[in-house]
Amino acid sequence: MKILTQISRILVGILFVISGVIKLNDPTGFSYKLEEYFAVFSQDFEATQDSIVVQVSHNGELAESRFQVLPADHAFSLTFTPGNWSQIEGDTLLSNTATISSNSEEILSSEVRADSSGYGNGWNVVVTMGENELLKQSFSLQAPGAENDGGTTVDLDITPHKKSDNFMAGVFRAMQPYSLPLAIFVSWAEAIVGFALLIGWQMGFTSLILFLMWAFFTFLTWYSWIFNKVTDCGCFGDAIPMNPYESFIKNVVLGVFVLIIVFGRKHIRAVFSNPFGVKLLTTLSILMIAFSLYCRHYLPVVDFLHYKEGNNLCELMQVPEGERAAPWKVTTYVYKNAEGEQINVIYDSDKNTFTPTIEAGWTFVEVGEEVIKEEAYEPPIHDFKFYNAEKTNDYIDDFFSSDQKLLAVMYDLKTTDVRSLERLNEIAKAWQAEGKPFWALTSSSPEEAEAFRHEHQLQFEFHYGDNTNLKSIIRSNPGLVLVKDTCVVEKVWPSTRLPKYEKVAKRATK
């Protein structure tokens, strides 16, 4: 038991130190992961709101529409829009087409004929939300010949009828702005527990904290795996990507060693005296936090991202020879003949063959079972896009068409470090003056981008990409990337280290 406990202490200690230091190296990336967890958990605790039901009846015709209430919704608009009266061909009667709509969605559009009084019959509308009746009103058409006023809009306040969220939903939403300090704290705690294990410091306290951390991470990965909440647990950052299932299995195996430490802690003797151990762990804490703040202010010391310096982006976007760009599927087709006999024909997309071969006299009945035998290969970089404002064209081929280019990444213009924009503007202006392309990517809306560009008098246009991908290009907002030889990342600069143009030009010609 003594030997097993010592082995477990060393293995778990080293694992916790490595995991913590990797995350301390990239606190911004880990904070993105925590934001994702907090967003998911807050949604899980949000109250399920009753749908808004709109019922419209007219001359025996009934239409019903349901509208989902989102957390940000506080009002509901209903619009009644009449058309113009027109004579029915071959008849003295008049007809009109009226529409009931809400939130740009048509509920009912129908022809109304004039009655004996010359008016159209009323449209009875009932709006409910759960057991609450929000509106009960009749809309009537104007008399033939009268000018229509464009319709009637009724705005309903739904706030009093919304269910309150669970207390925990508010807690997780409140934690989102503090994702970065929490990311540094969790990473530090993980690493310092690992160091405490390695030196055998205060094993009663250390083993308790170790067990609680292991239990928490195990539950977190189990929950993410079972409910498919977060696709990458972030346990080892971008150094060793792991999905929740892989991480959960890792934690289950790790739990064996953790329990050995907990129950065998009496066999662990401190390497140093308690006062010296406190001083050592305090010094390590200061160094680790300083290291993480440095990486946050500048860039990770060790870059594990796909867009790091030296990487060939074109190669990372391709499907290697021998890999599958599409899933390998085996599909069963059922055929029968005139005698009623059935036969299963297997289509193998890998071999592009049918077995057995179909002969005359057999008639197709149905598609039976379809089995994916092997998933498609997904390149490391698969969502690098340069969309226009309408998201109708991707200019990625234009980006790679030039030998040298600069790329400014501003994933969210609301949080962009505006202090660096003057230097970025100078670089863009001088670079484009030499006839070289300067690109800028954001995930903000086109309206926000245009307003931001005019406010800061930027010398470049924006293209639009995926928010998650932009965060994975560089851990800075804004960040600047120099690409040479068409596809190779030559240099990345954070907003805190944007150089003068002369250095950029020199690096481009290096």
C-alpha positions in Angstrom: 0.0 0.0 0.0 2.9 2.4 0.8 4.5 1.9 -2.6 1.1 2.2 -4.4 0.3 5.4 -2.5 3.7 7.0 -3.4 3.3 6.0 -7.1 -0.2 7.5 -7.1 1.0 10.7 -5.4 3.7 11.3 -8.0 1.5 10.4 -11.0 -1.5 12.6 -9.9 0.8 15.4 -8.8 2.6 15.6 -12.1 -0.7 15.4 -14.0 -2.2 18.2 -12.0 0.9 20.4 -12.4 0.9 19.8 -16.2 -2.8 20.4 -16.6 -2.7 23.6 -14.5 0.4 25.1 -16.1 -0.9 24.4 -19.6 -4.1 26.4 -18.7 -2.0 29.1 -17.0 -0.1 29.4 -20.3 -3.3 30.3 -22.1 -5.7 31.9 -19.5 -7.7 33.7 -22.2 -8.4 30.4 -24.0 -9.5 28.8 -20.8 -11.7 31.8 -19.9 -13.5 31.2 -23.3 -14.2 27.7 -22.2 -15.5 28.8 -18.8 -17.8 31.4 -20.5 -19.2 28.5 -22.6 -19.8 26.4 -19.5 -21.5 29.3 -17.7 -23.7 30.1 -20.7 -24.8 26.5 -21.0 -25.5 26.1 -17.3 -27.4 29.3 -17.1 -29.6 28.2 -20.1 -30.2 24.9 -18.3 -31.6 26.7 -15.2 -33.7 29.2 -17.2 -37.4 28.8 -16.8 -39.3 27.2 -19.7 -41.6 30.0 -20.8 -45.2 29.3 -22.0 -45.5 29.9 -25.7 -47.7 32.7 -27.0 -50.7 31.3 -28.9 -52.6 33.4 -31.4 -56.0 32.2 -32.6 -57.7 34.1 -35.4 -61.3 33.2 -36.5 -63.2 34.6 -39.4 -66.3 33.2 -41.1 -65.7 29.7 -39.6 -62.1 29.8 -40.6 -59.7 29.3 -37.7 -55.9 29.7 -37.7 -53.6 29.2 -34.8 -49.9 30.1 -34.5 -47.4 29.5 -31.6 -44.5 31.8 -30.8 -41.6 30.7 -28.6 -40.7 33.2 -25.9 -37.0 33.8 -25.6 -35.3 35.0 -22.4 -34.7 38.5 -24.0 -38.3 38.9 -25.1 -40.4 41.4 -23.2 -43.0 42.5 -25.8 -45.2 40.9 -28.5 -46.6 42.8 -31.5 -49.7 41.8 -33.5 -50.5 43.6 -36.7 -53.7 43.6 -38.7 -53.1 44.8 -42.3 -56.1 45.2 -44.7 -55.8 45.4 -48.4 -57.8 47.5 -50.9 -61.3 46.6 -51.9 -61.6 45.2 -55.5 -64.5 44.1 -57.6 -64.8 40.4 -58.2 -64.8 39.6 -61.9 -68.2 38.9 -63.2 -69.9 39.9 -60.0 -71.0 43.1 -58.2 -69.5 42.0 -54.9 -66.3 43.4 -53.6 -63.5 41.5 -52.0 -60.5 42.5 -49.8 -57.5 40.6 -48.5 -56.5 41.1 -44.9 -53.5 39.7 -43.1 -52.8 39.0 -39.4 -49.1 38.9 -38.7 -46.7 39.1 -35.8 -42.9 39.6 -35.7 -42.8 39.5 -39.5 -44.5 36.1 -39.4 -47.8 35.7 -41.2 -50.5 34.0 -39.1 -53.4 34.2 -41.6 -54.1 35.9 -44.9 -57.5 35.5 -46.4 -60.0 37.0 -48.7 -63.0 38.9 -47.2 -66.1 39.7 -49.1 -68.3 42.6 -48.4 -71.6 41.8 -46.6 -74.9 43.4 -47.1 -73.8 46.5 -45.1 -70.8 47.0 -47.4 -68.3 46.1 -44.7 -66.3 43.0 -44.2 -67.0 40.7 -41.3 -64.8 41.1 -38.2 -61.7 39.0 -37.5 -61.8 37.7 -33.9 -58.3 37.5 -32.4 -57.4 35.8 -29.0 -53.8 35.9 -27.7 -52.9 33.8 -24.7 -49.7 32.9 -22.9 -50.2 29.9 -20.7 -53.4 30.5 -18.7 -53.2 34.3 -19.2 -55.3 36.0 -21.9 -53.3 38.8 -23.3 -55.7 40.1 -25.9 -59.3 39.5 -27.1 -60.2 41.9 -29.9 -62.1 42.1 -33.2 -60.6 43.8 -36.2 -63.0 45.0 -38.9 -62.3 46.2 -42.5 -63.1 49.8 -43.4 -66.0 50.5 -45.7 -65.3 50.1 -49.5 -63.8 53.3 -50.9 -62.3 54.4 -47.7 -58.5 54.9 -47.5 -56.7 52.2 -45.5 -54.4 53.6 -42.8 -51.8 50.8 -43.2 -53.3 48.6 -40.5 -53.4 48.4 -36.8 -50.6 47.2 -34.5 -51.1 46.1 -30.9 -48.1 45.9 -28.6 -48.5 43.5 -25.7 -46.3 43.6 -22.6 -45.5 40.0 -21.7 -43.0 40.7 -18.9 -45.6 40.2 -16.1 -46.5 36.8 -17.5 -43.0 35.4 -17.8 -41.8 32.8 -15.3 -38.9 33.6 -13.1 -35.6 31.9 -13.7 -34.1 29.5 -11.2 -31.7 31.3 -8.8 -28.8 29.4 -10.3 -29.4 30.8 -13.8 -28.7 34.3 -12.4 -25.6 33.0 -10.6 -24.1 31.5 -13.8 -24.9 34.6 -15.8 -23.3 36.8 -13.1 -20.1 34.6 -13.3 -19.6 35.1 -17.0 -17.9 38.6 -16.8 -15.4 37.1 -14.3 -14.4 34.1 -16.5 -10.8 35.4 -16.8 -9.9 35.7 -13.1 -11.8 32.5 -12.4 -9.7 30.8 -15.2 -6.5 31.9 -13.6 -7.7 30.9 -10.1 -8.8 27.4 -11.2 -5.6 26.8 -13.2 -3.5 28.0 -10.2 -5.4 25.8 -7.8 -4.9 22.8 -9.9 -1.2 23.3 -10.3 -0.6 24.2 -6.7 -2.4 21.1 -5.5 -0.2 19.1 -7.8 2.9 20.7 -6.3 1.6 20.1 -2.8 1.2 16.4 -3.6 4.7 16.2 -4.9 6.2 17.6 -1.7 3.7 15.9 0.6 2.6 19.1 2.2 -0.3 18.9 4.7 -1.7 15.7 3.2 -4.9 15.8 5.3 -5.9 19.2 3.8 -4.3 18.5 0.4 -6.0 15.2 -0.1 -9.4 16.7 0.8 -9.0 19.5 -1.8 -7.7 16.9 -4.3 -10.8 14.8 -3.8 -13.2 17.7 -4.1 -11.5 19.0 -7.3 -11.6 15.5 -8.8 -15.2 15.0 -7.9 -16.2 18.4 -9.4 -14.3 17.8 -12.7 -15.7 14.3 -13.0 -19.3 15.5 -12.5 -18.6 18.3 -15.0 -17.3 16.0 -17.7 -20.1 13.5 -17.1 -22.7 16.1 -17.4 -21.2 17.5 -20.6 -20.9 14.1 -22.1 -24.4 12.8 -21.1 -26.2 16.0 -22.1 -23.9 16.9 -25.0 -23.3 20.4 -23.6 -19.7 21.3 -24.4 -17.8 19.5 -27.1 -14.3 20.1 -25.7 -13.7 20.0 -22.0 -10.6 22.2 -22.0 -8.8 20.0 -19.5 -5.5 20.4 -21.2 -6.3 23.5 -23.3 -5.5 23.3 -27.0 -2.4 21.2 -26.2 -4.4 17.9 -25.9 -8.0 18.4 -27.1 -10.4 16.0 -25.4 -14.1 15.6 -25.8 -16.2 15.2 -22.7 -16.4 11.4 -23.0 -12.7 11.0 -23.2 -12.2 13.4 -20.3 -14.8 11.6 -18.2 -13.0 8.2 -18.8 -9.7 9.9 -17.9 -11.2 11.2 -14.7 -12.7 7.8 -13.8 -9.2 6.2 -14.2 -7.7 9.1 -12.3 -10.2 8.6 -9.5 -8.6 5.2 -8.7 -5.3 6.9 -7.9 -7.0 9.8 -6.1 -8.8 7.4 -3.8 -5.6 5.5 -3.1 -4.0 8.9 -2.0 -7.0 9.8 0.2 -7.1 6.4 2.0 -3.3 6.0 2.1 -2.4 9.6 3.0 -0.9 8.4 6.3 1.9 6.8 4.3 3.0 10.1 2.8 5.6 12.0 4.6 6.4 15.7 3.8 9.6 16.3 1.9 10.2 19.6 3.6 9.2 21.1 6.9 5.8 22.9 7.0 7.2 26.4 7.2 9.5 25.8 4.2 6.7 24.1 2.3 4.5 27.2 2.9 7.3 29.5 1.6 7.9 27.2 -1.4 4.2 27.0 -2.4 3.8 30.8 -1.9 6.7 31.5 -4.2 5.4 29.1 -6.8 1.9 30.7 -6.6 3.4 34.2 -7.2 5.4 32.9 -10.2 2.5 31.0 -11.7 0.1 33.9 -11.4 2.7 36.3 -12.8 3.3 33.9 -15.7 -0.4 33.7 -16.4 -0.9 37.5 -16.3 2.1 37.8 -18.7 0.5 35.3 -21.1 -2.8 37.2 -20.8 -1.3 40.6 -21.5 0.8 39.4 -24.4 0.4 35.9 -25.9 0.8 32.3 -24.7 4.5 31.5 -24.3 3.9 28.1 -25.9 1.3 28.5 -28.7 -0.8 25.3 -29.3 -3.2 27.0 -31.7 -3.5 25.9 -35.4 -2.6 29.5 -36.5 0.7 29.6 -34.7 3.9 30.9 -36.4 5.3 28.5 -38.9 2.1 26.6 -39.6 0.9 26.2 -43.2 -2.8 27.1 -43.2 -3.5 25.5 -46.5 -2.2 22.1 -45.4 -4.2 22.3 -42.2 -7.4 23.0 -44.2 -7.0 20.0 -46.5 -8.1 16.4 -46.1 -4.9 14.2 -46.3 -4.6 11.5 -48.9 -6.1 8.3 -47.6 -8.6 10.1 -45.3 -12.3 10.3 -46.0 -13.9 13.7 -46.8 -17.3 12.1 -46.3 -18.5 9.3 -44.0 -18.2 5.7 -45.2 -21.8 4.4 -45.2 -23.3 0.9 -45.6 -26.9 1.1 -46.7 -29.5 -1.7 -47.0 -32.1 -1.6 -49.8 -35.0 -4.0 -49.8 -36.3 -5.5 -53.1 -39.0 -8.0 -53.9 -40.0 -10.0 -56.9 -43.4 -11.1 -58.4 -43.6 -14.1 -56.1 -43.4 -11.8 -53.0 -39.9 -12.9 -52.1 -37.6 -10.2 -50.6 -33.9 -9.6 -50.8 -31.6 -7.2 -49.0 -29.1 -5.4 -51.2 -26.1 -3.9 -49.5 -24.6 -0.7 -50.9 -21.0 0.0 -49.7 -20.1 3.7 -50.3 -16.4 2.8 -49.7 -16.3 0.3 -52.6 -19.2 1.9 -54.5 -20.8 -1.5 -55.1 -24.1 -3.3 -54.6 -24.2 -6.8 -53.2 -25.8 -8.9 -54.5 -26.2 -7.6 -58.0 -29.7 -6.6 -58.9 -31.2 -8.7 -61.7 -34.4 -8.2 -63.8 -37.7 -9.0 -62.0 -36.8 -7.4 -58.7 -38.7 -4.2 -57.6 -37.4 -1.7 -55.0 -39.5 -1.6 -51.8 -37.7 0.7 -49.3 -34.4 1.8 -47.8 -33.7 -0.4 -44.8 -30.8 0.3 -42.4 -28.1 2.9 -43.0 -24.9 2.5 -40.9 -22.0 4.9 -40.8 -19.0 2.7 -40.7 -16.4 5.5 -40.4 -16.7 9.2 -39.7 -15.4 11.8 -42.2 -12.1 13.4 -41.5 -12.4 17.0 -40.2 -9.3 19.1 -41.0 -7.8 21.0 -38.0 -8.8 24.2 -39.7 -12.3 23.8 -41.1 -14.2 27.1 -40.4 -11.7 29.7 -41.6 -14.0 31.9 -43.7 -14.1 35.5 -45.2 -17.8 36.2 -45.7 -19.3 39.4 -47.0 -21.9 41.3 -45.0 -24.8 39.2 -46.4 -22.9 35.9 -45.7 -23.5 34.9 -49.4 -19.9 34.8 -50.6 -16.7 33.4 -49.1 -13.5 35.2 -50.1 -11.1 32.6 -48.7 -9.7 31.9 -52.2 -9.0 35.6 -52.7 -7.2 35.7 -49.3 -4.8 32.9 -50.4 -4.3 34.2 -53.9 -1.6 36.7 -52.8 1.9 35.8 -51.6 1.9 38.2 -48.6 -1.0 39.6 -46.6 -1.8 41.0 -43.2 -4.9 39.9 -41.3 -6.4 41.9 -38.4 -8.6 39.8 -36.1 -11.2 41.6 -34.0 -13.6 38.9 -32.9 -15.9 41.2 -30.9 -15.8 44.9 -31.6 -17.5 45.7 -28.3 -14.4 44.4 -26.4 -11.7 45.5 -28.9 -8.8 47.4 -27.4 -9.3 50.7 -29.1 -6.0 52.1 -27.8 -4.2 50.0 -30.4 -6.3 51.1 -33.4 -4.1 54.1 -34.2 -1.0 51.9 -34.7 -3.1 49.3 -36.6 -4.4 52.0 -38.9 -0.9 53.2 -39.6 0.2 49.7 -40.5 -2.8 49.1 -42.7 -2.4 52.4 -44.6 1.3 51.8 -45.3 0.9 48.2 -46.2 -1.9 48.9 -48.7 0.1 51.8 -50.2 2.6 49.1 -51.3 -0.3 47.3 -53.1 -0.5 44.5 -50.6 -3.8 43.2 -49.3 -4.9 43.9 -45.8 -7.8 41.8 -44.4 -9.9 42.3 -41.3 -12.2 39.7 -39.7 -14.9 40.1 -37.1 -17.9 38.2 -35.9 -19.8 41.4 -35.0 -22.7 42.4 -37.1 -22.2 44.4 -40.3 -24.0 47.3 -38.8 -21.7 47.3 -35.8 -18.7 46.9 -38.0 -19.6 49.9 -40.3 -20.3 52.1 -37.3 -17.0 51.0 -35.6 -15.0 51.6 -38.8 -16.3 55.1 -39.3 -16.0 56.0 -35.6 -12.3 55.1 -35.6 -11.6 56.1 -39.3 -10.2 52.7 -40.1 -8.3 52.3 -43.4 -9.7 48.8 -44.2 -13.0 47.0 -44.8 -14.3 44.2 -42.6 -15.1 40.6 -43.6 -17.1 38.3 -41.3 -16.2 34.9 -39.8 -17.1 32.5 -37.1 -16.7 33.8 -33.5 -15.1 30.6 -32.2 -12.7 30.3 -35.0 -11.6 34.0 -34.7 -10.8 33.4 -31.0 -8.7 30.5 -32.0 -6.5 32.5 -34.5 -4.9 34.7 -31.8 -5.6 35.4 -28.2 -5.8 39.1 -28.6 -8.5 41.6 -29.7 -7.3 43.0 -32.0 -4.5 40.8 -33.2 -2.4 41.0 -36.3 -1.2 38.1 -38.4 1.4 38.2 -41.2 1.0 35.4 -43.7 3.9 34.7 -46.2 4.4 32.3 -49.0 0.7 32.3 -49.6 -0.2 30.1 -46.7 2.5 30.2 -44.0 2.0 32.1 -40.8 5.2 34.2 -40.4 4.4 36.3 -37.3 1.5 37.1 -34.9 1.3 40.3 -32.8 -1.1 41.1 -30.0 -2.6 44.5 -29.5 -0.1 45.2 -26.7 2.9 44.6 -29.0 1.9 46.0 -32.3 5.2 47.1 -34.0 5.9 50.1 -36.2 5.3 49.5 -39.9 9.1 49.3 -40.6 9.3 46.1 -38.5 6.3 44.6 -40.2 7.8 45.3 -43.6 11.2 43.9 -42.6 9.6 40.7 -41.3 7.6 40.4 -44.5 10.8 40.5 -46.6 12.9 38.3 -44.2 
